[in-house]
Amino acid sequence: MMRGQMAQLMQQAQKMQEQLQKGMKEAQEALAQTEVEGQAGGNLVSVVMNGRHEARRVRIDRDLLKDDPEMAEDLLVAAINDAVNKVAEVSQSRMKEATGGMNLPPGMNLPF
């Protein structure tokens, strides 16, 4: 391969990497603004969490707190875990969109 062609390929690879990084950064920023709701106990407990895994709101049925506080604690844990799983699903979907469907391992940089 001629030197000029190799340089052109390297420039194209660099542009692709820059576009990918820009797309991933935009996806991460959008994810940070996204909120999901985790629920447990037939909606007796719900937790709203953003894409940074920060809890924003918690709702616990007042009767549940009065009648069975231990169950309320267990359901709160379940609702948090549900929210974390939903953030992971949204994150994976957004990153897949940002990478054009390439399944890159976390932290992998292109082109090498």
Contact map, one row per residue, 1 for C-alpha under 8 A:
1110110000000000000000000000000000000000000000000000000000000000000000000000000000000000000000000000000000000000
1111110000000000000000000000000000000000000000000000000000000000000000000000000000000000000000000000000000000000
1111111000000000000000000000000000000000000000000000000000000000000000000000000000000000000000000000000000000000
0111111100000000000000000000000000000000000000000000000000000000000000000000000000000000000000000000000000000000
1111111110000000000000000000000000000000000000000000000000000000000000000000000000000000000000000000000000000000
1111111111000000000000000000000000000000000000000000000000000000000000000000000000000000000000000000000000000000
0011111111100000000000000000000000000000000000000000000000000000000000000000000000000000000000000000000000000000
0001111111110000000000000000000000000000000000000000000000000000000000000000000000000000000000000000000000000000
0000111111111000000000000000000000000000000000000000000000000000000000000000000000000000000000000000000000000000
0000011111111100000000000000000000000000000000000000000000000000000000000000000000000000000000000000000000000000
0000001111111110000000000000000000000000000000000000000000000000000000000000000000000000000000000000000000000000
0000000111111111000000000000000000000000000000000000000000000000000000000000000000000000000000000000000000000000
0000000011111111100000000000000000000000000000000000000000000000000000000000000000000000000000000000000000000010
0000000001111111110000000000000000000000000000000000000000000000000000000000000000000000000000000000000000000010
0000000000111111111000000000000000000000000000000000000000000000000000000000000000000000000000000000000000000000
0000000000011111111100000000000000000000000000000000000000000000000000000000000000000000000000000000000000000110
0000000000001111111110000000000000000000000000000000000000000000000000000000000000000000000000000000000000001110
0000000000000111111111000000000000000000000000000000000000000000000000000000000000000000000000000000000000000000
0000000000000011111111100000000000000000000000000000000000000000000000000000000000000000000000000000000000000000
0000000000000001111111110000000000000000000000000000000000000000000000000000000000000000000000000110000000000000
0000000000000000111111111000000000000000000000000000000000000000000000000000000000000000000000000000000000000000
0000000000000000011111111100000000000000000000000000000000000000000000000000000000000000000000000000000000000000
0000000000000000001111111110000000000000000000000000000000000000000000000000000000000000000000000110000000000000
0000000000000000000111111111000000000000000000000000000000000000000000000000000000000000000000100110000000000000
0000000000000000000011111111100000000000000000000000000000000000000000000000000000000000000000000000000000000000
0000000000000000000001111111110000000000000000000000000000000000000000000000000000000000000000000000000000000000
0000000000000000000000111111111000000000000000000000000000000000000000000000000000000000000001100100000000000000
0000000000000000000000011111111100000000000000000000000000000000000000000000000000000000001001100000000000000000
0000000000000000000000001111111110000000000000000000000000000000000000000000000000000000000000000000000000000000
0000000000000000000000000111111111000000000000000000000000000000000000000000000000000000000000000000000000000000
0000000000000000000000000011111111000000000000000111000000000000000000000000000000000000011001000000000000000000
0000000000000000000000000001111111000000000000000111000000000000000000000000000000000000000000000000000000000000
0000000000000000000000000000111111100000000000000110000000000000000000000000000000000000000000000000000000000000
0000000000000000000000000000011111110000000000000110000000000000000000000000000000000000000000000000000000000000
0000000000000000000000000000000011111000000000011110000000000000000000000000000000000000000000000000000000000000
0000000000000000000000000000000001111100000000011110000000000000000000000000000000100110000000000000000000000000
0000000000000000000000000000000000111110000001111000000000000000000000000000000001100100000000000000000000000000
0000000000000000000000000000000000011111000001111000000000000000000000000000001111110100000000000000000000000000
0000000000000000000000000000000000001111111111100000000000000000000000000000011101100000000000000000000000000000
0000000000000000000000000000000000000111111111000000000000000000000000000011011001000000000000000000000000000000
0000000000000000000000000000000000000011111110000000000000000000000000000010000000000000000000000000000000000000
0000000000000000000000000000000000000011111110000000000000000000000000000000000000000000000000000000000000000000
0000000000000000000000000000000000000011111111000000000000000000000000000000000000000000000000000000000000000000
0000000000000000000000000000000000000011111111000000000000111001000000000010000000000000000000000000000000000000
0000000000000000000000000000000000000011111111100000000001111000000000010011001000000000000000000000000000000000
0000000000000000000000000000000000001111001111110000000001110000000000000001001100000000000000000000000000000000
0000000000000000000000000000000000001110000011111000001111100000000000000001001100100000000000000000000000000000
0000000000000000000000000000000000111100000001111100001111000000000000000000000000100000000000000000000000000000
0000000000000000000000000000000000111100000000111111111110000000000000000000000000110010000000000000000000000000
0000000000000000000000000000001111110000000000011111111100000000000000000000000000000010000000000000000000000000
0000000000000000000000000000001111110000000000001111110000000000000000000000000000000010001000000000000000000000
0000000000000000000000000000001100000000000000001111110000000000000000000000000000000000000000000000000000000000
0000000000000000000000000000000000000000000000001111111000000000000000000000000000010010000000000000000000000000
0000000000000000000000000000000000000000000000001111111100000000000000000000000000000000000000000000000000000000
0000000000000000000000000000000000000000000000111100111111000000000000000000000000000000000000000000000000000000
0000000000000000000000000000000000000000000000111100011111000000000000000000000000000000000000000000000000000000
0000000000000000000000000000000000000000000000111000001111100000000000000000000000000000000000000000000000000000
0000000000000000000000000000000000000000000011110000001111110000000000000000000000000000000000000000000000000000
0000000000000000000000000000000000000000000111100000000011111000000000000000000000000000000000000000000000000000
0000000000000000000000000000000000000000000111000000000001111101100000010001000000000000000000000000000000000000
0000000000000000000000000000000000000000000110000000000000111111100000000000000000000000000000000000000000000000
0000000000000000000000000000000000000000000000000000000000011111110000000000000000000000000000000000000000000000
0000000000000000000000000000000000000000000000000000000000001111111000000000000000000000000000000000000000000000
0000000000000000000000000000000000000000000100000000000000011111111110110000000000000000000000000000000000000000
0000000000000000000000000000000000000000000000000000000000011111111110010000000000000000000000000000000000000000
0000000000000000000000000000000000000000000000000000000000000111111110000000000000000000000000000000000000000000
0000000000000000000000000000000000000000000000000000000000000011111110000000000000000000000000000000000000000000
0000000000000000000000000000000000000000000000000000000000000001111111110000000000000000000000000000000000000000
0000000000000000000000000000000000000000000000000000000000000001111111111000000000000000000000000000000000000000
0000000000000000000000000000000000000000000000000000000000000000000111111100000000000000000000000000000000000000
0000000000000000000000000000000000000000000000000000000000000001000111111110000000000000000000000000000000000000
0000000000000000000000000000000000000000000010000000000000010001100111111111000000000000000000000000000000000000
0000000000000000000000000000000000000000000000000000000000000000000011111111100000000000000000000000000000000000
0000000000000000000000000000000000000000000000000000000000000000000001111111110000000000000000000000000000000000
0000000000000000000000000000000000000001100110000000000000000000000000111111111000000000000000000000000000000000
0000000000000000000000000000000000000001000011100000000000010000000000011111111100000000000000000000000000000000
0000000000000000000000000000000000000000000000000000000000000000000000001111111110000000000000000000000000000000
0000000000000000000000000000000000000011000000000000000000000000000000000111111111000000000000000000000000000000
0000000000000000000000000000000000000111000011100000000000000000000000000011111111100000000000000000000000000000
0000000000000000000000000000000000000110000001100000000000000000000000000001111111110000000000000000000000000000
0000000000000000000000000000000000000100000000000000000000000000000000000000111111111000000000000000000000000000
0000000000000000000000000000000000001111000000000000000000000000000000000000011111111100000000000000000000000000
0000000000000000000000000000000000011110000000111000000000000000000000000000001111111110000000000000000000000000
0000000000000000000000000000000000000100000000001000100000000000000000000000000111111111000000000000000000000000
0000000000000000000000000000000000000000000000000000000000000000000000000000000011111111100000000000000000000000
0000000000000000000000000000000000011100000000000000000000000000000000000000000001111111110000000000000000000000
0000000000000000000000000000000000010000000000001110100000000000000000000000000000111111111000000000000000000000
0000000000000000000000000000000000000000000000000000000000000000000000000000000000011111111100000000000000000000
0000000000000000000000000000000000000000000000000000000000000000000000000000000000001111111110000000000000000000
0000000000000000000000000000001000000000000000000000000000000000000000000000000000000111111111000000000000000000
0000000000000000000000000001001000000000000000000010000000000000000000000000000000000011111111100000000000000000
0000000000000000000000000000000000000000000000000000000000000000000000000000000000000001111111110000000000000000
0000000000000000000000000000000000000000000000000000000000000000000000000000000000000000111111111000000000000000
0000000000000000000000000011001000000000000000000000000000000000000000000000000000000000011111111100000000000000
0000000000000000000000010011000000000000000000000000000000000000000000000000000000000000001111111110000000000000
0000000000000000000000000000000000000000000000000000000000000000000000000000000000000000000111111111111000000000
0000000000000000000000000000000000000000000000000000000000000000000000000000000000000000000011111111100000000000
0000000000000000000100110010000000000000000000000000000000000000000000000000000000000000000001111111100000000000
0000000000000000000100110000000000000000000000000000000000000000000000000000000000000000000000111111111100000000
0000000000000000000000000000000000000000000000000000000000000000000000000000000000000000000000011111110000000000
0000000000000000000000000000000000000000000000000000000000000000000000000000000000000000000000011111111000000000
0000000000000000000000000000000000000000000000000000000000000000000000000000000000000000000000010011111100000000
0000000000000000000000000000000000000000000000000000000000000000000000000000000000000000000000010010111110000000
0000000000000000000000000000000000000000000000000000000000000000000000000000000000000000000000000010011111010000
0000000000000000000000000000000000000000000000000000000000000000000000000000000000000000000000000000001111110000
0000000000000000000000000000000000000000000000000000000000000000000000000000000000000000000000000000000111110000
0000000000000000000000000000000000000000000000000000000000000000000000000000000000000000000000000000000011111000
0000000000000000000000000000000000000000000000000000000000000000000000000000000000000000000000000000000111111100
0000000000000000100000000000000000000000000000000000000000000000000000000000000000000000000000000000000000111111
0000000000000001100000000000000000000000000000000000000000000000000000000000000000000000000000000000000000011111
0000000000001101100000000000000000000000000000000000000000000000000000000000000000000000000000000000000000001111
0000000000000000000000000000000000000000000000000000000000000000000000000000000000000000000000000000000000001111
